[in-house]
Each structure stands twice: as structure tokens, then as C-alpha cells.
């Protein structure tokens, strides 16, 4: 997303501040109350932003009932001043703006028409979605936002539920990015391995150490295999996903680009439906028949290419893509400058629910750090850890923590200074322990219903956020259980 050094530096101050705040209190079981509150409210009301804010407020009252208001003000300001949050707002909004341009010119529809020559049915359309998810490996945000947006009208044609589409998109976002050593995940985590003296002296970027752990990133491998087996019908569709699929197959679509009933029938009043409705309005106003394929492919190729060129910096990749795409559209007289600005502002607004959810998640994580939640969980597991049990227990504890807080990168940054010295002390297999940590991070990114990857996968696929989270969770959980036993076996 940013360069490794910038990302490590941007997270260093918030992590240090959280660690200092946590050191002033004794971690206890009370730190479990905020995550439980968030899960209860989110499942009950299906309002993730409200759930995160309420969880943060509960945590602040546990810290200091009298100073809760001041602490909330300071915490929210600290989060908003974080460079990572500023970057995230710009990138998410920038993706929304770019998508609005691609859709309005009809380029996305032209791609859909071309894809129909390959996607001849339900399975082939989902396999194509999976293939695009693998190809766009540079960044999970780039992946989640573009693949669903590209494929949802094609999968609608074959009455695939938006929930199934979002599951395929989410399963090929973080799990794929974590397995590719030139992705944003590799650059960021490689930098952390160097910063914490885990990588050997000769590995100045940490990438070689990261690559050594790729075979042991069991959850990522299993999540990718699981989604392919589900698409092929080898693993049956069950639970909430089966209901969503039945609803989609029984529905009559008014148009290829209309959302299926499994999406619109559920929680049409929720925050993320605002963005879905905005995108659908944009589709209605776009050029569905006259769009040119190159107006979609060129910006996408430029985005991936510039992102790699600028050392996996998605924001610089976006800026360069806009710098070339806007003149390209002007030369073709597709839109005037004022029309482009209107579309870009409209696209930025459609990303506001996703941006607000991620900001609320960062505030909640900061409060959990102040309560000492990571330290409490690690301290209670440490007495039971050995070289044989450490990888599995690290995966279990960090997966629970990543799922509860919605933090994948932040949890890794907080836990690695504690987990890795313990791994060296008990002489555990270091690549296996790193693989367990990264498996936990990718599980949290995919399974948590308010994580950035989950939010953006639902956003790009035009699916209700809670519906996506609940339908995919059984499959993510099954892969996590297999990964846990895999770590036990490998150790």
C-alpha cells in the first residue's frame, strides 16, 4: 500500500503509544468485554459502525468512567492524525473515483461483454472471478474493489448470489496477497521482520525471510483451495450461503446489472447499502452499449503496473493512473472536465461507508490496546507454549484477536515483539511461527465482518456487508480449523 519503511514508521508511533497506555494498567479479563460487545451489537443490529463505536465507548469507560469523553476525543484525534488512516481515506476514495469513471464510460460493461465469451455458466463465471483475484495480487484493496465490480453483472446473469461472489472475491484478496512476495503484505511484514531483528543480517528487506514462511501460511493456502472446491461443487454449499444461493436462483433479474434479491432483500436500510444504491444509480446512467474495452483495460493495467513500479505504493499508482486516464478520456471526448470531476466526487462518496467502518475499527483497536487485550491473551497462553505447541497456539490466539478487533496488520505489529522472542527461546521453527502469524492475519482480514478487506469485498461485489460476513464465515472457519491442526502436525 505504501513502501515498507513508510508503513513501519507510520505504525510505530501508534503502536508505541498503545503499548505505553497498556503498560499503565494490568491486563485482565475485563479487556474481553469490548470485543464481546462489538460482536453482540453487530450480530444483533447488523450495524458494524455502531457496534465498533459502542465497543470503543465501553472500553473507555472500563479505563476511566470520568475521563471517557476526553479519552474518546484524544483517541479519535490520534487515529485521524495517523498517516495510515490518511492514506487509507485517499486510496479508498481514489478507488471509488476511478471505478465511477470506468463505469460511466461503459468500459466495465465492455469488459463484461468480452468476459461473456469465456464465462458460459455459473461455474465458469466464478472461476473467472477467482482467476482475476489471483492475477490482481499486488494489493488486497485493489483486488477486493476491482474484481467484484468487474464480475458482478456477469455472475448476476447466471443467478449467482452476490454473497457467493463476495466470498470468492474475499477469498482471493488477502489470502492471495499474503502468498505473493511482491505484494503490499510482503513488503510491510518483511519490514517488520527486519525492524524486530527476526530476519538475518543479510536479509535487509526481510523478503527472503518472508519467502521462507510462504509454504507454512496454511490458512491462506487452505482458503484459496476451499473457494475453488466450493466453486467446483466438491465442497457443498450449506448454511446461510445455501439460502442466499436459493434466493438468487429463484429470483427474476430485471437486468444484468441489477442487484439480486438475496442482496436487496436484506437490510436495505444499513449503511453499506447507501454505496450499493449509489453504484447502481451510476450503472443506470452509464454507457452500457457503446463502451470500449480499452477504456477499462488500460486504466487497470496502468494501476497494477504503476503500483509495482512505485515499490507497491497504491496511492502513487492511482495518481499516475488518473494523470493518464483523464487526458485519455478527454481526447476521446467521453466526458468534459466538469463531468469527470462530478463522477469522481460521486465515486468518492460511495466509499464513505467503507472509510467510516475502517476508521471506527482503528479507534476500537486503539482502545483495545489501551486495555491491554493483546498482552492479556498472550500472557494467558504463554505458560502452555512449547516448540511443538507454539505455532498452533500462536495461530489460535492471534486469529481470535484479529477476528475480534478487525486488525490484521496492526495485530502483527503488536504481537511480533512478544511472540518471536518466545519462539527463539523455546527453539521453535521460525518460518513456521511466522507462517502462523501471517495465517492468523489473513484469517482476521477475511473472516472479521468489519475488517477492511471484508468491507471492500462486500462493497465491490454490491453485497450487504453483514450478509457477506455471515455467509462466508462457515467456510473461513472450516479453513481455520484445518490450519490449526496443520500447524500441530507440522510442529
C-alpha positions, 0 to 999 in steps of 0.5 A: 500500500505504501513502501515498507519503511513508510508503513513501519514508521507510520505504525510505530508511533501508534503502536508505541503509544498503545503499548505505553497506555497498556503498560499503565494498567494490568491486563485482565479479563475485563479487556474481553468485554469490548470485543464481546460487545462489538460482536453482540451489537453487530450480530444483533443490529447488523450495524458494524459502525455502531457496534465498533463505536459502542465497543470503543465507548465501553472500553473507555469507560472500563479505563476511566468512567470520568475521563471517557469523553476526553479519552474518546476525543484524544483517541479519535484525534490520534487515529485521524492524525495517523498517516495510515488512516490518511492514506487509507481515506485517499486510496479508498476514495481514489478507488471509488473515483476511478471505478465511477469513471470506468463505469460511466464510460461503459468500459466495465460493461465492455469488459463484461461483454468480452468476459461473456465469451469465456464465462458460459455458466455459473461455474465458469463465471466464478472461476473467472472471478477467482482467476482475476483475484489471483492475477490482481495480487499486488494489493488486497484493496485493489483486488477486493474493489476491482474484481467484484465490480468487474464480475458482478453483472456477469455472475448476476446473469447466471443467478449467482448470489452476490454473497457467493461472489463476495466470498470468492472475491474475499477469498482471493484478496488477502489470502492471495496477497499474503502468498505473493512476495511482491505484494503490499503484505510482503513488503510491510511484514518483511519490514517488520521482520527486519525492524524486530531483528527476526530476519538475518543480517543479510536479509535487509528487506526481510523478503527472503525471510518472508519467502521462507514462511510462504509454504507454512501460511496454511490458512491462506493456502487452505482458503484459496483451495476451499473457494475453488472446491466450493466453486467446483461443487466438491465442497457443498454449499450449506448454511446461510450461503445455501439460502442466499444461493436459493434466493438468487436462483429463484429470483427474476433479474430485471437486468444484468446489472441489477442487484439480486434479491438475496442482496436487496432483500436484506437490510436495505436500510444499513449503511453499506447499502447507501454505496450499493444504491449509489453504484447502481444509480451510476450503472443506470446512467452509464454507457452500457452499449457503446463502451470500449474495452480499452477504456477499462483495460488500460486504466487497470493495467496502468494501476497494477503496473504503476503500483509495482513500479512505485515499490507497491505504493497504491496511492502513487499508482492511482495518481499516475493512473488518473494523470493518464486516464483523464487526458485519455478520456478527454481526447476521446471526448467521453466526458468534459472536465466538469463531468469527470470531476462530478463522477469522481466526487460521486465515486468518492462518496460511495466509499464513505461507508467503507472509510467510516467502518475502517476508521471506527475499527482503528479507534476500537483497536486503539482502545483495545490496546489501551486495555491491554487485550493483546498482552492479556491473551498472550500472557494467558497462553504463554505458560502452555507454549512449547516448540511443538505447541507454539505455532498452533497456539500462536495461530489460535490466539492471534486469529481470535484477536484479529477476528475480534478487533478487525486488525490484521496488520496492526495485530502483527505489529503488536504481537511480533515483539512478544511472540518471536522472542518466545519462539527463539527461546523455546527453539521453535521453527521460525518460518513456521511461527511466522507462517502462523502469524501471517495465517492468523492475519489473513484469517482476521482480514477475511473472516472479521465482518468489519475488517477492511478487506471484508468491507471492500469485498462486500462493497465491490461485489454490491453485497450487504456487508453483514450478509457477506460476513455471515455467509462466508464465515462457515467456510473461513472457519472450516479453513481455520480449523484445518490450519490449526491442526496443520500447524500441530502436525507440522510442529 
